[in-house]
Amino acid sequence: MRATIGSAGFDLASAEEVRLERGTVSLVRTGWRMRAPPGTFLEVRPRSGLSSRGVLMVNAPGTIDRDYAGEVKVPMTFLFEGGYSIHVGDRIAQVRLVADRPVRFVLGTVSPTTSRSGGFGSTGR
């Protein structure tokens, strides 16, 4: 369910008790199986409130292909010593329905249309 009418994603909650430990990845069950309608796919994203506590979704964002029919599980880890407990019903991620537009790639060269170049953080000062 959406937390508010303006929420971009639907919350996913844990269906099990899990203890996250530093240096390990746990696949946290949600109890949900869902299939996206034609022309779309589902994207699982982390909840920002958890990251501020050191809880991370490992493969963010995660993609759920249209033909996947298994249970949605969220790969999670904890950054600090001491561990972190997830309880049944804790909101652990969000899922979004994303348009999947057809695309065709053509092999060739790309001419720059701007003066930008560089890479990660190249626009930073």
Backbone as a printed PyTorch tensor [residue, N CA C, xyz], in Angstrom:
tensor([[[  0.8350,  -1.1830,   0.0000],
         [  0.0000,   0.0000,   0.0000],
         [  0.8790,   1.2460,   0.0000]],

        [[  0.3400,   2.3320,  -0.5080],
         [  1.0610,   3.6040,  -0.5000],
         [  0.8870,   4.2670,   0.8610]],

        [[  1.9640,   4.8480,   1.3600],
         [  1.9000,   5.5110,   2.6650],
         [  1.0240,   6.7570,   2.6040]],

        [[  1.1110,   7.4960,   1.4930],
         [  0.2810,   8.6830,   1.2970],
         [ -0.1850,   8.6950,  -0.1470]],

        [[ -1.1290,   9.5450,  -0.4790],
         [ -1.6380,   9.6250,  -1.8450],
         [ -0.5560,  10.0990,  -2.8230]],

        [[  0.4510,  10.8220,  -2.3170],
         [  1.5290,  11.3150,  -3.1690],
         [  2.7440,  10.4100,  -3.2180]],

        [[  2.6980,   9.2700,  -2.5610],
         [  3.8470,   8.3530,  -2.5380],
         [  4.1090,   7.7860,  -3.9280]],

        [[  5.3790,   7.7370,  -4.3220],
         [  5.7540,   7.2160,  -5.6370],
         [  5.7440,   5.6960,  -5.6740]],

        [[  5.9470,   5.0620,  -4.5380],
         [  6.0220,   3.6100,  -4.5040],
         [  5.0750,   3.0110,  -3.4930]],

        [[  4.9200,   1.6970,  -3.5820],
         [  4.1180,   0.9310,  -2.6320],
         [  5.0690,   0.2540,  -1.6630]],

        [[  4.7840,   0.3350,  -0.3810],
         [  5.6650,  -0.2510,   0.6170],
         [  5.6260,  -1.7790,   0.5820]],

        [[  6.7930,  -2.3870,   0.7650],
         [  6.9310,  -3.8320,   0.9470],
         [  7.3550,  -4.0700,   2.3830]],

        [[  6.6780,  -4.9760,   3.0520],
         [  6.9960,  -5.2880,   4.4460],
         [  7.6010,  -6.6780,   4.5480]],

        [[  8.3480,  -6.8810,   5.5990],
         [  8.9490,  -8.1900,   5.8590],
         [  7.8750,  -9.1840,   6.2850]],

        [[  8.0110, -10.4100,   5.7790],
         [  7.0940, -11.4890,   6.1670],
         [  7.7450, -12.4160,   7.1840]],

        [[  8.9270, -12.0320,   7.6730],
         [  9.6560, -12.8930,   8.6070],
         [ 10.5300, -12.0630,   9.5400]],

        [[ 10.9410, -12.7070,  10.6240],
         [ 11.9070, -12.1050,  11.5470],
         [ 13.3020, -12.4040,  10.9990]],

        [[ 14.1230, -11.3610,  10.8660],
         [ 15.4720, -11.5280,  10.3260],
         [ 16.4320, -10.6860,  11.1470]],

        [[ 17.5870, -11.2420,  11.4380],
         [ 18.6620, -10.4870,  12.0920],
         [ 19.7240, -10.2050,  11.0470]],

        [[ 19.8800,  -8.9270,  10.6820],
         [ 20.9180,  -8.5310,   9.7310],
         [ 22.2390,  -8.3760,  10.4750]],

        [[ 23.2850,  -8.9290,   9.9050],
         [ 24.6220,  -8.8230,  10.5050],
         [ 25.5700,  -8.1820,   9.5100]],

        [[ 26.5160,  -7.4570,  10.0330],
         [ 27.5340,  -6.8150,   9.2090],
         [ 28.2970,  -7.8770,   8.4180]],

        [[ 28.5170,  -7.6180,   7.1400],
         [ 29.3140,  -8.5180,   6.3090],
         [ 28.5410,  -9.6760,   5.6990]],

        [[ 27.2350,  -9.7520,   5.9390],
         [ 26.4220, -10.8070,   5.3350],
         [ 25.2160, -10.1780,   4.6320]],

        [[ 24.6960, -10.9010,   3.6640],
         [ 23.5000, -10.4600,   2.9510],
         [ 22.3800, -11.4440,   3.2580]],

        [[ 21.2350, -10.9270,   3.6570],
         [ 20.0600, -11.7540,   3.9310],
         [ 18.9860, -11.4440,   2.9080]],

        [[ 18.3960, -12.4830,   2.3170],
         [ 17.2570, -12.3070,   1.4240],
         [ 15.9970, -12.3000,   2.2850]],

        [[ 15.4320, -11.1270,   2.4770],
         [ 14.2940, -10.9680,   3.3730],
         [ 13.0000, -11.2020,   2.5830]],

        [[ 12.2100, -12.1700,   3.0380],
         [ 10.9580, -12.5200,   2.3700],
         [  9.8950, -11.4450,   2.6040]],

        [[  9.0940, -11.1860,   1.5650],
         [  7.9890, -10.2330,   1.6870],
         [  6.6290, -10.9280,   1.6660]],

        [[  6.5880, -12.1800,   1.2140],
         [  5.3220, -12.8840,   1.0990],
         [  4.5290, -12.5070,  -0.1470]],

        [[  5.0630, -11.5990,  -0.9610],
         [  4.3630, -11.1170,  -2.1570],
         [  4.8670, -11.7910,  -3.4140]],

        [[  3.9270, -12.1450,  -4.2720],
         [  4.2090, -12.5440,  -5.6490],
         [  3.3960, -11.5850,  -6.4960]],

        [[  4.0180, -10.9890,  -7.4730],
         [  3.3040, -10.0240,  -8.3090],
         [  3.8450, -10.0790,  -9.7220]],

        [[  3.0090,  -9.7570, -10.6620],
         [  3.4260,  -9.7380, -12.0530],
         [  2.9870,  -8.4040, -12.6490]],

        [[  3.9190,  -7.7560, -13.3260],
         [  3.6340,  -6.4620, -13.9420],
         [  2.8150,  -6.6550, -15.2170]],

        [[  1.9260,  -5.7290, -15.5230],
         [  1.1560,  -5.8140, -16.7650],
         [  2.0550,  -5.6020, -17.9900]],

        [[  1.5980,  -6.0180, -19.1680],
         [  2.3840,  -5.8090, -20.3940],
         [  2.8050,  -4.3500, -20.5480]],

        [[  4.0230,  -4.1540, -21.0320],
         [  4.5480,  -2.8090, -21.2440],
         [  5.1330,  -2.1680, -20.0020]],

        [[  5.2540,  -2.9510, -18.9200],
         [  5.8080,  -2.4280, -17.6740],
         [  6.6980,  -3.4730, -17.0110]],

        [[  7.4310,  -3.0530, -15.9940],
         [  8.1360,  -3.9670, -15.1040],
         [  8.0920,  -3.3600, -13.7150]],

        [[  8.4930,  -4.1290, -12.7320],
         [  8.4930,  -3.6490, -11.3490],
         [  9.9150,  -3.3580, -10.9090]],

        [[ 10.0630,  -2.3320, -10.1100],
         [ 11.3690,  -1.9350,  -9.6000],
         [ 11.2750,  -1.8610,  -8.0770]],

        [[ 12.2000,  -2.5250,  -7.3990],
         [ 12.2490,  -2.5070,  -5.9370],
         [ 13.3390,  -1.5290,  -5.5160]],

        [[ 12.9660,  -0.6170,  -4.6430],
         [ 13.8950,   0.4340,  -4.1950],
         [ 13.9960,   0.4290,  -2.6730]],

        [[ 15.1240,   0.8960,  -2.1480],
         [ 15.2760,   0.9600,  -0.6920],
         [ 14.4220,   2.0770,  -0.0890]],

        [[ 14.1900,   1.9660,   1.1920],
         [ 13.5150,   3.0330,   1.9430],
         [ 14.5900,   3.9110,   2.5700]],

        [[ 14.5120,   5.1900,   2.3530],
         [ 15.5600,   6.1030,   2.8160],
         [ 15.7020,   6.1070,   4.3310]],

        [[ 14.6190,   5.9010,   5.0520],
         [ 14.6890,   5.8880,   6.5130],
         [ 15.5720,   4.7780,   7.0550]],

        [[ 15.6140,   3.6400,   6.3590],
         [ 16.4680,   2.5380,   6.8170],
         [ 17.9470,   2.8410,   6.5690]],

        [[ 18.2550,   3.4620,   5.4370],
         [ 19.6610,   3.7290,   5.1300],
         [ 20.2880,   4.6670,   6.1590]],

        [[ 19.4960,   5.5650,   6.7270],
         [ 20.0450,   6.4750,   7.7360],
         [ 20.3890,   5.7460,   9.0310]],

        [[ 19.9250,   4.4870,   9.1650],
         [ 20.2520,   3.6610,  10.3330],
         [ 21.3100,   2.6090,  10.0200]],

        [[ 21.8280,   2.6150,   8.7650],
         [ 22.8590,   1.6560,   8.3910],
         [ 22.3360,   0.3880,   7.7420]],

        [[ 21.0350,   0.3430,   7.4360],
         [ 20.4280,  -0.8170,   6.7810],
         [ 20.3640,  -0.5140,   5.2900]],

        [[ 20.9740,  -1.3930,   4.4910],
         [ 21.0300,  -1.1620,   3.0500],
         [ 20.3980,  -2.2980,   2.2630]],

        [[ 19.7210,  -1.9280,   1.1720],
         [ 19.2760,  -2.8900,   0.1770],
         [ 20.4430,  -3.0460,  -0.7850]],

        [[ 20.9390,  -4.2540,  -0.9350],
         [ 22.2090,  -4.4860,  -1.6220],
         [ 22.1690,  -4.1670,  -3.1130]],

        [[ 21.1540,  -4.5670,  -3.8370],
         [ 21.1330,  -4.3450,  -5.2880],
         [ 20.1070,  -3.2740,  -5.6580]],

        [[ 20.3010,  -2.0910,  -5.1750],
         [ 19.3050,  -1.0520,  -5.3690],
         [ 19.5620,  -0.2470,  -6.6440]],

        [[ 18.5730,  -0.0330,  -7.4700],
         [ 17.2600,  -0.6630,  -7.3950],
         [ 17.2960,  -2.0700,  -7.9760]],

        [[ 16.3640,  -2.8830,  -7.5520],
         [ 16.2290,  -4.2370,  -8.0830],
         [ 15.1190,  -4.2760,  -9.1170]],

        [[ 15.2940,  -5.0900, -10.1340],
         [ 14.3080,  -5.2020, -11.2000],
         [ 13.5810,  -6.5310, -11.1100]],

        [[ 12.2530,  -6.4800, -11.2130],
         [ 11.4500,  -7.6920, -11.2800],
         [ 10.9120,  -7.7750, -12.7020]],

        [[ 11.4360,  -8.7250, -13.4660],
         [ 11.0080,  -8.9010, -14.8490],
         [  9.5480,  -9.3290, -14.9150]],

        [[  8.8990,  -9.0180, -16.0340],
         [  7.4850,  -9.3660, -16.2180],
         [  7.2250, -10.8530, -16.1090]],

        [[  8.1910, -11.6770, -16.4760],
         [  7.9620, -13.1250, -16.4690],
         [  8.3910, -13.7980, -15.1670]],

        [[  8.8050, -13.0250, -14.1630],
         [  9.1570, -13.6080, -12.8710],
         [  7.8830, -13.8270, -12.0650]],

        [[  7.7170, -15.0260, -11.5080],
         [  6.4900, -15.3410, -10.7730],
         [  6.7660, -15.7720,  -9.3340]],

        [[  8.0220, -15.7180,  -8.8990],
         [  8.3550, -16.1370,  -7.5450],
         [  8.1000, -15.0520,  -6.5160]],

        [[  8.3610, -15.3920,  -5.2700],
         [  8.1950, -14.4350,  -4.1750],
         [  9.2320, -13.3240,  -4.2870]],

        [[  8.8050, -12.1100,  -4.0010],
         [  9.7200, -10.9740,  -3.9680],
         [ 10.5030, -11.0470,  -2.6660]],

        [[ 11.8360, -11.0600,  -2.7950],
         [ 12.7250, -11.0470,  -1.6330],
         [ 13.6620,  -9.8560,  -1.7830]],

        [[ 14.0110,  -9.2620,  -0.6720],
         [ 14.8370,  -8.0570,  -0.6820],
         [ 16.1950,  -8.3820,  -0.0680]],

        [[ 17.3000,  -8.2750,  -0.8490],
         [ 18.6290,  -8.5350,  -0.3030],
         [ 19.0940,  -7.3550,   0.5520]],

        [[ 19.3660,  -7.6300,   1.8260],
         [ 19.6930,  -6.5520,   2.7640],
         [ 20.9310,  -6.8760,   3.5800]],

        [[ 21.5950,  -5.8120,   4.0320],
         [ 22.7490,  -5.9530,   4.9180],
         [ 22.7410,  -4.7940,   5.9120]],

        [[ 23.6230,  -4.9070,   6.8940],
         [ 23.7600,  -3.8750,   7.9260],
         [ 25.2190,  -3.4340,   7.9570]],

        [[ 25.4560,  -2.1450,   8.0830],
         [ 26.8130,  -1.6030,   7.9870],
         [ 27.6370,  -1.6660,   9.2650]],

        [[ 27.0070,  -1.7860,  10.4090],
         [ 27.7280,  -1.6240,  11.6640],
         [ 27.7800,  -2.9060,  12.4800]],

        [[ 28.6000,  -2.9020,  13.5190],
         [ 28.6730,  -4.0330,  14.4420],
         [ 27.3850,  -4.0940,  15.2550]],

        [[ 27.0610,  -5.2750,  15.7250],
         [ 25.9250,  -5.4180,  16.6220],
         [ 24.6520,  -5.9000,  15.9790]],

        [[ 24.5220,  -5.7640,  14.6700],
         [ 23.3590,  -6.2780,  13.9750],
         [ 22.1290,  -5.3890,  14.0760]],

        [[ 21.1220,  -5.7650,  13.3050],
         [ 19.8730,  -5.0100,  13.2430],
         [ 18.7380,  -6.0040,  13.0440]],

        [[ 17.6860,  -5.8890,  13.8260],
         [ 16.5610,  -6.8160,  13.7380],
         [ 15.4410,  -6.2560,  12.8800]],

        [[ 14.9640,  -7.0880,  11.9680],
         [ 13.7860,  -6.7740,  11.1690],
         [ 12.6740,  -7.6780,  11.6660]],

        [[ 11.5100,  -7.0900,  11.8820],
         [ 10.3680,  -7.8330,  12.4130],
         [  9.2850,  -7.9770,  11.3510]],

        [[  8.4270,  -8.9540,  11.5290],
         [  7.2960,  -9.1330,  10.6130],
         [  6.4950,  -7.8350,  10.5790]],

        [[  6.2220,  -7.3620,   9.3740],
         [  5.4560,  -6.1290,   9.2100],
         [  6.2890,  -4.8750,   9.0540]],

        [[  7.6150,  -4.9490,   9.3530],
         [  8.4790,  -3.7800,   9.1480],
         [  8.5710,  -3.4690,   7.6550]],

        [[  8.3930,  -2.2050,   7.3130],
         [  8.5280,  -1.7890,   5.9130],
         [ 10.0100,  -1.7800,   5.5490]],

        [[ 10.3780,  -2.5490,   4.5430],
         [ 11.7960,  -2.7290,   4.2180],
         [ 12.1810,  -2.2010,   2.8440]],

        [[ 11.2130,  -1.9720,   1.9630],
         [ 11.5100,  -1.5100,   0.6070],
         [ 10.2460,  -0.9280,  -0.0040]],

        [[ 10.3960,  -0.4210,  -1.2230],
         [  9.2640,   0.0800,  -1.9840],
         [  9.2900,  -0.5620,  -3.3590]],

        [[  8.1250,  -0.7260,  -3.9480],
         [  8.0470,  -1.2470,  -5.3080],
         [  7.3270,  -0.2150,  -6.1690]],

        [[  7.8420,  -0.0520,  -7.3980],
         [  7.2610,   0.8930,  -8.3560],
         [  6.9580,   0.1780,  -9.6540]],

        [[  5.8830,   0.5750, -10.2970],
         [  5.5410,   0.0920, -11.6220],
         [  6.1580,   1.0640, -12.6210]],

        [[  6.9850,   0.5340, -13.5450],
         [  7.7480,   1.3730, -14.4560],
         [  7.3940,   1.0160, -15.9010]],

        [[  7.1820,   2.0330, -16.7300],
         [  6.9220,   1.8010, -18.1500],
         [  8.1780,   1.2250, -18.8000]],

        [[  7.9730,   0.2260, -19.6200],
         [  9.0840,  -0.4360, -20.3180],
         [  8.9290,  -0.1580, -21.8060]],

        [[  9.5150,   0.9260, -22.2380],
         [  9.3780,   1.3340, -23.6310],
         [ 10.3160,   0.5470, -24.5220]],

        [[  9.8390,   0.1350, -25.6910],
         [ 10.7180,  -0.6030, -26.6060],
         [ 11.8630,   0.2900, -27.0760]],

        [[ 13.0140,  -0.3200, -27.2550],
         [ 14.1850,   0.4300, -27.6930],
         [ 14.9660,  -0.4310, -28.6840]],

        [[ 15.6260,   0.2210, -29.5990],
         [ 16.4710,  -0.4790, -30.5610],
         [ 17.8310,   0.2070, -30.5460]],

        [[ 18.8670,  -0.5680, -30.3220],
         [ 20.2200,  -0.0290, -30.3010],
         [ 20.8580,  -0.2110, -31.6770]],

        [[ 21.6000,   0.7880, -32.1070],
         [ 22.2770,   0.7420, -33.3870],
         [ 23.7650,   0.9540, -33.1310]],

        [[ 24.5780,   0.0610, -33.6750],
         [ 26.0250,   0.1730, -33.5350],
         [ 26.5290,   1.3320, -34.3880]],

        [[ 27.3640,   2.1730, -33.8100],
         [ 27.8920,   3.3130, -34.5480],
         [ 28.6780,   4.2160, -33.6240]],

        [[ 28.9430,   5.4140, -34.0750],
         [ 29.6770,   6.3840, -33.2680],
         [ 28.6890,   7.4220, -32.7420]],

        [[ 29.0650,   8.0450, -31.6530],
         [ 28.2340,   9.0770, -31.0400],
         [ 29.0090,  10.3770, -31.0470]],

        [[ 28.4270,  11.3820, -31.6610],
         [ 29.0510,  12.7030, -31.6810],
         [ 28.5290,  13.4940, -30.4930]],

        [[ 29.4270,  14.1520, -29.7560],
         [ 28.9590,  14.9340, -28.6110],
         [ 28.0860,  16.0980, -29.0640]],

        [[ 27.0110,  16.3380, -28.3370],
         [ 26.1310,  17.4650, -28.6500],
         [ 26.3090,  18.5900, -27.6300]],

        [[ 27.1280,  18.3320, -26.5920],
         [ 27.4250,  19.3540, -25.5880],
         [ 28.9200,  19.3200, -25.3130]],

        [[ 29.3640,  20.2280, -24.4890],
         [ 30.7800,  20.2710, -24.1330],
         [ 31.1100,  19.4080, -22.9340]],

        [[ 30.1080,  18.7460, -22.3500],
         [ 30.3390,  17.9050, -21.1730],
         [ 31.1310,  16.6750, -21.5410]],

        [[ 32.0610,  16.3290, -20.6680],
         [ 32.8070,  15.0850, -20.7970],
         [ 33.2350,  14.6840, -19.3920]],

        [[ 33.9080,  13.5990, -19.2680],
         [ 34.3330,  13.1510, -17.9410],
         [ 33.5130,  11.9820, -17.4930]],

        [[ 33.3380,  11.8730, -16.1970],
         [ 32.6310,  10.7180, -15.6710],
         [ 31.9680,  11.0560, -14.3690]],

        [[ 32.0920,  10.1610, -13.4140],
         [ 31.4320,  10.3110, -12.1240],
         [ 31.8580,  11.6020, -11.4560]],

        [[ 30.8820,  12.4180, -11.1330],
         [ 31.1580,  13.6750, -10.4350],
         [ 31.8060,  14.7330, -11.2940]],

        [[ 31.7430,  14.5740, -12.6110],
         [ 32.4420,  15.5260, -13.4800],
         [ 31.8360,  16.9110, -13.4640]],

        [[ 30.5760,  17.0450, -13.0130],
         [ 29.9740,  18.3700, -12.9460],
         [ 30.1530,  19.0160, -11.5970]],

        [[ 30.7580,  18.3090, -10.6480],
         [ 30.9810,  18.8550,  -9.3100],
         [ 32.0430,  19.9210,  -9.3100]],

        [[ 32.0260,  20.7360,  -8.3140],
         [ 33.0140,  21.8270,  -8.2000],
         [ 33.9460,  21.5570,  -7.0480]]])
